Amino acid sequence: MKAPSDLTWKLVVKGLKAKAMLDRKLAIGSIIEEVAGEAVSVRTARKFLLTMSVEALSGGPRLLDAHGEGRVLLIAFDDFLEVIADPQPTLAEVMATAKR
């Protein structure tokens, strides 16, 4: 299991969701995949569900592989709402994050 090292993924996704570009959905998916890491099997997830849940609550989404049928994203509800409902970041927010 990996700990999230870069919590700016939410800021990037919020910025991309309002951007007019051809492969926006692919770009957002790639960012989430990069932050979430490699998808783990359901069997493995059962063993580490508490750890994965704590990582998700800390701002690091996780991917689960549902027996080859597809992937499931484990994300904190507050993070989900922030990415979906909050407006895109201002230039000042982006610059402040970049300085950290």
OpenMM code with the backbone's topology and positions (N, CA, C; nanometers):
from openmm import Vec3, app, unit

residues = "MET LYS ALA PRO SER ASP LEU THR TRP LYS LEU VAL VAL LYS GLY LEU LYS ALA LYS ALA MET LEU ASP ARG LYS LEU ALA ILE GLY SER ILE ILE GLU GLU VAL ALA GLY GLU ALA VAL SER VAL ARG THR ALA ARG LYS PHE LEU LEU THR MET SER VAL GLU ALA LEU SER GLY GLY PRO ARG LEU LEU ASP ALA HIS GLY GLU GLY ARG VAL LEU LEU ILE ALA PHE ASP ASP PHE LEU GLU VAL ILE ALA ASP PRO GLN PRO THR LEU ALA GLU VAL MET ALA THR ALA LYS ARG".split()
positions = [
    Vec3(0.0834, -0.1182, 0.0000),
    Vec3(0.0000, 0.0000, 0.0000),
    Vec3(0.0877, 0.1243, 0.0000),
    Vec3(0.0486, 0.2248, -0.0750),
    Vec3(0.1297, 0.3451, -0.0791),
    Vec3(0.0560, 0.4610, -0.0144),
    Vec3(0.1277, 0.5449, 0.0536),
    Vec3(0.0688, 0.6637, 0.1150),
    Vec3(0.0681, 0.7751, 0.0114),
    Vec3(-0.0362, 0.8556, 0.0101),
    Vec3(-0.0400, 0.9651, -0.0867),
    Vec3(0.0685, 1.0669, -0.0561),
    Vec3(0.1503, 1.0956, -0.1560),
    Vec3(0.2580, 1.1916, -0.1348),
    Vec3(0.2218, 1.3284, -0.1901),
    Vec3(0.1273, 1.3343, -0.2806),
    Vec3(0.0936, 1.4604, -0.3436),
    Vec3(-0.0568, 1.4819, -0.3341),
    Vec3(-0.0993, 1.5662, -0.2412),
    Vec3(-0.2419, 1.5896, -0.2224),
    Vec3(-0.2969, 1.6986, -0.3135),
    Vec3(-0.2174, 1.7434, -0.4111),
    Vec3(-0.2653, 1.8462, -0.5037),
    Vec3(-0.3475, 1.7868, -0.6166),
    Vec3(-0.3667, 1.6552, -0.6171),
    Vec3(-0.4420, 1.5918, -0.7250),
    Vec3(-0.5833, 1.6481, -0.7347),
    Vec3(-0.6431, 1.6827, -0.6201),
    Vec3(-0.7793, 1.7371, -0.6222),
    Vec3(-0.7818, 1.8716, -0.6947),
    Vec3(-0.6822, 1.9540, -0.6695),
    Vec3(-0.6726, 2.0845, -0.7344),
    Vec3(-0.6578, 2.0676, -0.8858),
    Vec3(-0.5753, 1.9727, -0.9271),
    Vec3(-0.5544, 1.9478, -1.0702),
    Vec3(-0.6824, 1.8972, -1.1354),
    Vec3(-0.7514, 1.8037, -1.0712),
    Vec3(-0.8748, 1.7489, -1.1277),
    Vec3(-0.9823, 1.8563, -1.1364),
    Vec3(-0.9940, 1.9401, -1.0317),
    Vec3(-1.0923, 2.0488, -1.0364),
    Vec3(-1.0627, 2.1442, -1.1518),
    Vec3(-0.9345, 2.1703, -1.1764),
    Vec3(-0.8970, 2.2578, -1.2877),
    Vec3(-0.9281, 2.1954, -1.4221),
    Vec3(-0.9033, 2.0663, -1.4351),
    Vec3(-0.9271, 1.9979, -1.5626),
    Vec3(-1.0744, 1.9803, -1.5953),
    Vec3(-1.1586, 1.9656, -1.4930),
    Vec3(-1.2996, 1.9386, -1.5214),
    Vec3(-1.3675, 2.0562, -1.5919),
    Vec3(-1.3147, 2.1762, -1.5766),
    Vec3(-1.3723, 2.2934, -1.6411),
    Vec3(-1.2981, 2.3318, -1.7687),
    Vec3(-1.1887, 2.2638, -1.7959),
    Vec3(-1.1063, 2.2978, -1.9122),
    Vec3(-1.1629, 2.2328, -2.0388),
    Vec3(-1.1670, 2.3092, -2.1458),
    Vec3(-1.2151, 2.2557, -2.2735),
    Vec3(-1.0979, 2.1900, -2.3458),
    Vec3(-1.0961, 2.0581, -2.3452),
    Vec3(-0.9916, 1.9847, -2.4140),
    Vec3(-1.0483, 1.8519, -2.4643),
    Vec3(-0.9848, 1.7950, -2.5638),
    Vec3(-1.0369, 1.6736, -2.6271),
    Vec3(-1.0406, 1.5541, -2.5332),
    Vec3(-0.9340, 1.5245, -2.4671),
    Vec3(-0.9246, 1.4041, -2.3847),
    Vec3(-0.9312, 1.4351, -2.2358),
    Vec3(-1.0223, 1.5232, -2.1969),
    Vec3(-1.0336, 1.5638, -2.0565),
    Vec3(-1.0628, 1.4437, -1.9659),
    Vec3(-1.1554, 1.3589, -2.0073),
    Vec3(-1.1915, 1.2421, -1.9275),
    Vec3(-1.0709, 1.1499, -1.9084),
    Vec3(-0.9943, 1.1300, -2.0143),
    Vec3(-0.8744, 1.0467, -2.0077),
    Vec3(-0.7685, 1.1092, -1.9165),
    Vec3(-0.7517, 1.2409, -1.9272),
    Vec3(-0.6527, 1.3109, -1.8447),
    Vec3(-0.6892, 1.3018, -1.6967),
    Vec3(-0.8163, 1.3219, -1.6645),
    Vec3(-0.8607, 1.3126, -1.5251),
    Vec3(-0.8429, 1.1697, -1.4745),
    Vec3(-0.8788, 1.0726, -1.5564),
    Vec3(-0.8608, 0.9325, -1.5186),
    Vec3(-0.7152, 0.8980, -1.4942),
    Vec3(-0.6272, 0.9504, -1.5773),
    Vec3(-0.4838, 0.9234, -1.5613),
    Vec3(-0.4299, 0.9800, -1.4308),
    Vec3(-0.4742, 1.0990, -1.3951),
    Vec3(-0.4287, 1.1616, -1.2705),
    Vec3(-0.4757, 1.0792, -1.1505),
    Vec3(-0.6018, 1.0386, -1.1518),
    Vec3(-0.6547, 0.9593, -1.0411),
    Vec3(-0.5827, 0.8253, -1.0331),
    Vec3(-0.5570, 0.7626, -1.1481),
    Vec3(-0.4842, 0.6355, -1.1487),
    Vec3(-0.3430, 0.6518, -1.0929),
    Vec3(-0.2783, 0.7615, -1.1285),
    Vec3(-0.1421, 0.7859, -1.0802),
    Vec3(-0.1396, 0.8016, -0.9286),
    Vec3(-0.2356, 0.8763, -0.8750),
    Vec3(-0.2406, 0.8997, -0.7310),
    Vec3(-0.2863, 0.7747, -0.6561),
    Vec3(-0.3826, 0.7019, -0.7131),
    Vec3(-0.4393, 0.5852, -0.6458),
    Vec3(-0.3461, 0.4650, -0.6492),
    Vec3(-0.2566, 0.4616, -0.7454),
    Vec3(-0.1652, 0.3484, -0.7561),
    Vec3(-0.2280, 0.2311, -0.8278),
    Vec3(-0.1555, 0.1227, -0.8308),
    Vec3(-0.2011, 0.0024, -0.9011),
    Vec3(-0.3241, -0.0556, -0.8315),
    Vec3(-0.4196, -0.0997, -0.9112),
    Vec3(-0.5407, -0.1589, -0.8556),
    Vec3(-0.5069, -0.2908, -0.7864),
    Vec3(-0.5621, -0.3096, -0.6677),
    Vec3(-0.5411, -0.4344, -0.5947),
    Vec3(-0.6651, -0.5213, -0.6089),
    Vec3(-0.6466, -0.6504, -0.5986),
    Vec3(-0.7594, -0.7429, -0.6109),
    Vec3(-0.8517, -0.7288, -0.4907),
    Vec3(-0.9747, -0.7742, -0.5082),
    Vec3(-1.0716, -0.7707, -0.3987),
    Vec3(-1.0207, -0.8549, -0.2819),
    Vec3(-0.9589, -0.9672, -0.3119),
    Vec3(-0.9050, -1.0540, -0.2063),
    Vec3(-0.8008, -0.9784, -0.1231),
    Vec3(-0.7104, -0.9082, -0.1907),
    Vec3(-0.6094, -0.8298, -0.1203),
    Vec3(-0.6748, -0.7148, -0.0444),
    Vec3(-0.7725, -0.6514, -0.1063),
    Vec3(-0.8404, -0.5382, -0.0427),
    Vec3(-0.9093, -0.5801, 0.0866),
    Vec3(-0.9651, -0.7010, 0.0900),
    Vec3(-1.0291, -0.7488, 0.2129),
    Vec3(-0.9295, -0.7540, 0.3283),
    Vec3(-0.8065, -0.7925, 0.2978),
    Vec3(-0.7037, -0.8020, 0.4012),
    Vec3(-0.6624, -0.6641, 0.4524),
    Vec3(-0.6674, -0.5645, 0.3660),
    Vec3(-0.6152, -0.4319, 0.3993),
    Vec3(-0.7217, -0.3216, 0.3944),
    Vec3(-0.8482, -0.3575, 0.4103),
    Vec3(-0.9549, -0.2589, 0.3961),
    Vec3(-0.9420, -0.1429, 0.4941),
    Vec3(-0.9078, -0.1708, 0.6181),
    Vec3(-0.8929, -0.0630, 0.7157),
    Vec3(-0.7809, 0.0321, 0.6740),
    Vec3(-0.6664, -0.0235, 0.6349),
    Vec3(-0.5531, 0.0594, 0.5915),
    Vec3(-0.5897, 0.1414, 0.4687),
    Vec3(-0.6550, 0.0774, 0.3723),
    Vec3(-0.6945, 0.1479, 0.2497),
    Vec3(-0.7962, 0.2572, 0.2798),
    Vec3(-0.8877, 0.2313, 0.3732),
    Vec3(-0.9875, 0.3314, 0.4109),
    Vec3(-0.9220, 0.4524, 0.4768),
    Vec3(-0.8244, 0.4267, 0.5642),
    Vec3(-0.7529, 0.5369, 0.6301),
    Vec3(-0.6764, 0.6182, 0.5258),
    Vec3(-0.6132, 0.5509, 0.4292),
    Vec3(-0.5427, 0.6231, 0.3221),
    Vec3(-0.6401, 0.7095, 0.2425),
    Vec3(-0.7584, 0.6555, 0.2118),
    Vec3(-0.8591, 0.7330, 0.1383),
    Vec3(-0.9041, 0.8536, 0.2198),
    Vec3(-0.9235, 0.8351, 0.3487),
    Vec3(-0.9637, 0.9472, 0.4344),
    Vec3(-0.8531, 1.0509, 0.4484),
    Vec3(-0.7282, 1.0109, 0.4237),
    Vec3(-0.6140, 1.1026, 0.4293),
    Vec3(-0.5926, 1.1763, 0.2982),
    Vec3(-0.6782, 1.1530, 0.2008),
    Vec3(-0.6670, 1.2238, 0.0740),
    Vec3(-0.6080, 1.1427, -0.0391),
    Vec3(-0.5822, 1.0151, -0.0181),
    Vec3(-0.5229, 0.9308, -0.1224),
    Vec3(-0.6202, 0.8258, -0.1711),
    Vec3(-0.6831, 0.8450, -0.2853),
    Vec3(-0.7777, 0.7452, -0.3348),
    Vec3(-0.7081, 0.6126, -0.3650),
    Vec3(-0.7837, 0.5044, -0.3664),
    Vec3(-0.7297, 0.3710, -0.3934),
    Vec3(-0.8144, 0.3039, -0.5009),
    Vec3(-0.7523, 0.2207, -0.5826),
    Vec3(-0.8222, 0.1455, -0.6866),
    Vec3(-0.8305, -0.0015, -0.6486),
    Vec3(-0.9472, -0.0609, -0.6710),
    Vec3(-0.9682, -0.2036, -0.6489),
    Vec3(-1.0043, -0.2674, -0.7825),
    Vec3(-0.9482, -0.3827, -0.8102),
    Vec3(-0.9813, -0.4588, -0.9306),
    Vec3(-1.0888, -0.5595, -0.8933),
    Vec3(-1.2076, -0.5449, -0.9490),
    Vec3(-1.3211, -0.6312, -0.9158),
    Vec3(-1.3214, -0.7554, -1.0044),
    Vec3(-1.2294, -0.8448, -0.9764),
    Vec3(-1.2195, -0.9740, -1.0463),
    Vec3(-1.2125, -0.9598, -1.1979),
    Vec3(-1.1431, -0.8580, -1.2460),
    Vec3(-1.1269, -0.8377, -1.3889),
    Vec3(-1.2484, -0.7782, -1.4584),
    Vec3(-1.3536, -0.7512, -1.3842),
    Vec3(-1.4765, -0.6952, -1.4422),
    Vec3(-1.4704, -0.5434, -1.4534),
    Vec3(-1.3810, -0.4831, -1.3806),
    Vec3(-1.3683, -0.3377, -1.3798),
    Vec3(-1.2987, -0.2931, -1.2533),
    Vec3(-1.2776, -0.1644, -1.2440),
    Vec3(-1.2106, -0.1098, -1.1267),
    Vec3(-1.3076, -0.0255, -1.0459),
    Vec3(-1.2864, -0.0256, -0.9150),
    Vec3(-1.3685, 0.0513, -0.8221),
    Vec3(-1.2760, 0.1509, -0.7532),
    Vec3(-1.3217, 0.2752, -0.7412),
    Vec3(-1.2422, 0.3787, -0.6765),
    Vec3(-1.2888, 0.3958, -0.5332),
    Vec3(-1.1971, 0.3831, -0.4392),
    Vec3(-1.2240, 0.4071, -0.2974),
    Vec3(-1.1723, 0.5473, -0.2673),
    Vec3(-1.2651, 0.6379, -0.2374),
    Vec3(-1.2301, 0.7787, -0.2156),
    Vec3(-1.3124, 0.8317, -0.0984),
    Vec3(-1.2526, 0.9209, -0.0212),
    Vec3(-1.3262, 0.9822, 0.0893),
    Vec3(-1.4418, 1.0649, 0.0327),
    Vec3(-1.5549, 1.0584, 0.0997),
    Vec3(-1.6736, 1.1299, 0.0534),
    Vec3(-1.6481, 1.2802, 0.0424),
    Vec3(-1.5786, 1.3372, 0.1409),
    Vec3(-1.5487, 1.4807, 0.1369),
    Vec3(-1.4597, 1.5171, 0.0179),
    Vec3(-1.3626, 1.4295, -0.0142),
    Vec3(-1.2776, 1.4540, -0.1313),
    Vec3(-1.3601, 1.4480, -0.2596),
    Vec3(-1.4496, 1.3518, -0.2667),
    Vec3(-1.5367, 1.3386, -0.3836),
    Vec3(-1.6207, 1.4651, -0.4020),
    Vec3(-1.6816, 1.5112, -0.2946),
    Vec3(-1.7628, 1.6329, -0.3034),
    Vec3(-1.6791, 1.7539, -0.3418),
    Vec3(-1.5588, 1.7627, -0.2872),
    Vec3(-1.4705, 1.8753, -0.3193),
    Vec3(-1.4378, 1.8785, -0.4686),
    Vec3(-1.4055, 1.7641, -0.5244),
    Vec3(-1.3679, 1.7573, -0.6655),
    Vec3(-1.4886, 1.7828, -0.7552),
    Vec3(-1.6029, 1.7292, -0.7184),
    Vec3(-1.7221, 1.7404, -0.8023),
    Vec3(-1.7914, 1.8754, -0.7879),
    Vec3(-1.8074, 1.9236, -0.6653),
    Vec3(-1.8928, 2.0395, -0.6419),
    Vec3(-1.8207, 2.1730, -0.6342),
    Vec3(-1.6957, 2.1751, -0.5913),
    Vec3(-1.6249, 2.3025, -0.5778),
    Vec3(-1.5910, 2.3601, -0.7149),
    Vec3(-1.5869, 2.4930, -0.7239),
    Vec3(-1.5485, 2.5549, -0.8511),
    Vec3(-1.4009, 2.5295, -0.8820),
    Vec3(-1.3643, 2.5530, -1.0067),
    Vec3(-1.2247, 2.5326, -1.0448),
    Vec3(-1.1361, 2.6283, -0.9655),
    Vec3(-1.0115, 2.5907, -0.9442),
    Vec3(-0.9220, 2.6751, -0.8638),
    Vec3(-0.8879, 2.8057, -0.9352),
    Vec3(-0.8626, 2.9074, -0.8557),
    Vec3(-0.8176, 3.0345, -0.9120),
    Vec3(-0.6674, 3.0247, -0.9381),
    Vec3(-0.6162, 3.1170, -1.0151),
    Vec3(-0.4730, 3.1204, -1.0418),
    Vec3(-0.3945, 3.1378, -0.9118),
    Vec3(-0.4468, 3.2170, -0.8202),
    Vec3(-0.3792, 3.2381, -0.6913),
    Vec3(-0.3689, 3.1073, -0.6129),
    Vec3(-0.4742, 3.0251, -0.6146),
    Vec3(-0.4712, 2.8959, -0.5454),
    Vec3(-0.3678, 2.8030, -0.6080),
    Vec3(-0.3629, 2.8015, -0.7400),
    Vec3(-0.2669, 2.7163, -0.8103),
    Vec3(-0.1246, 2.7605, -0.7778),
    Vec3(-0.0996, 2.8915, -0.7804),
    Vec3(0.0343, 2.9424, -0.7519),
    Vec3(0.0739, 2.9169, -0.6073),
    Vec3(-0.0203, 2.9323, -0.5144),
    Vec3(0.0092, 2.9060, -0.3734),
    Vec3(0.0446, 2.7599, -0.3507),
    Vec3(-0.0255, 2.6717, -0.4183),
    Vec3(0.0035, 2.5284, -0.4071),
    Vec3(0.1375, 2.4951, -0.4677),
    Vec3(0.1714, 2.5593, -0.5789),
    Vec3(0.2990, 2.5331, -0.6459),
    Vec3(0.4182, 2.5782, -0.5608),
    Vec3(0.3990, 2.6807, -0.4783),
    Vec3(0.5072, 2.7328, -0.3934),
    Vec3(0.5374, 2.6407, -0.2756),
    Vec3(0.4422, 2.5545, -0.2378),
    Vec3(0.4621, 2.4650, -0.1225),
    Vec3(0.5590, 2.3566, -0.1522),
] * unit.nanometer
topology = app.Topology()
chain = topology.addChain("A")
for resn in residues:
    res = topology.addResidue(resn, chain)
    for name in ("N", "CA", "C"):
        topology.addAtom(name, app.Element.getBySymbol(name[0]), res)
